[in-house]
Amino acid sequence: MEVVTSKEQLRSWLDKHPHAKKVLAPTMGALHRGHTSLFDLAREKAGDDVAMASIFVNPTQFGPNEDFGSYPRQLEADLELCEKHGIDLVFAPPAGEVYAENASISIHEKSLSTGLCGGKRPGHFDGVCTVVAKLFHLFRADAAVFGEKDFQQLAVIRRMVRDLDFEVEIVPGPTVREEDGLAMSSRNAYLSEAEREQAPILFQTLTDVAKGISSGRLSSPEEAVEHLRQKIESAPLARIDYAEIVNSDTLEPLDKFGIGEPRLLVAVFFGKTRLIDNVGLPSS
Ligand code: PAF
């Protein structure tokens, strides 16, 4: 495995592999099993060609009161995991390498990113789109893997690829969970013991709602979301930030089942820590 820290080193490595299929797994580090499953997917997709990862805590996707400064950074341990999971090339640039000091162009998504997490984190998805577009160029990626855990991010990136004609195949990776169902996230480390104990209520409730819809017990999105609210708020430390059933492609709220592919997305605060999760729902 090769580790490069500058754009110039990255370019010269790629120049030596002009014909290889290149599959990228972009990350912000603090790697866990959710990320390594994406590395495995990138490795599988690249076959005998090149599986690549980036480790970069992207400042432009954090709001002024968010956790950019305290976001966990553990490069040594991260590099070990990359190597163990078959990554050939890692780009781990220092903060100043990625953006020009007077950078004045960014990508603005104006539809899918207005609600859900985007509604709560203004500018977040513009920062994500901008850095991901830069990474696609820098790595000359043919394909890139993104976790379904960040479902809105996946949908926004698919839209960016469509609207800006990137020739990059987007490969979704299923959410990886702890044994009790809690979705893997770097932010789980912020939970207190008591919060961690209650956090599995998220996925238990999502599963329960999906079953309720399949069985006909919950017959409209409104009823399903109300059921979810009651169940999640029965956990004393949980506070719902949003809960919505949307069309998987457009992320527009659905007011009935039977049209498009519905997806239920939630964000819940446990203390100061905000956890997100989502599930696909039966379409009728
Ligand atoms: O999902 C993430 O970790 C980040 O949003 C990404 C895609 C690496 C862009 O910084």
Boltz pocket constraint, residues with backbone or C-beta under 6 A from the ligand:
constraints:
  - pocket:
      binder: B
      contacts: [[A, 26], [A, 27], [A, 28], [A, 56], [A, 58], [A, 61], [A, 128], [A, 131], [A, 132], [A, 150], [A, 153]]
      max_distance: 6.0
